Amino acid sequence: MYDLTVKRDRTYGTTARAASIGQLAWYRDTSESSMTDVEVTTHKTRQNGRDALWLEIDYHWEKQSDPRKRLEVFVAGKAGYVYQLLVDTEATSQRLAEQTRLFAAARKNLLIDVTAG
């Protein structure tokens, strides 16, 4: 099973960096997120022609030993909003290979600052 989520908000700031720092702080608060052993690798990237941050997050759910992997990209949009795209799954070799493909497809189709017509 995979979780795929897109969020647009201003909760943690108006830049990709600020939003990712705020989100990671929330993840590291186990009482809020139920995530433990959070380890993060951050990459600078581009998304829709804009500077963005791509995060690889390894963790466990609280009280579970099975490792999980979350891939996220943060990119700033207009009006102070930051877009956050994530794909989360169990960290098995089969799931991770598919996760990489899902994340790439989702990023390719992520529309920033486009209104429904």
Summary of the structure (lengths in Angstrom):
residues: 117
radius of gyration: 14.1
end to end distance: 31.6
largest distance: 45.0
contacts: 328
relative contact order: 0.22
helix: 32%
strand: 44%
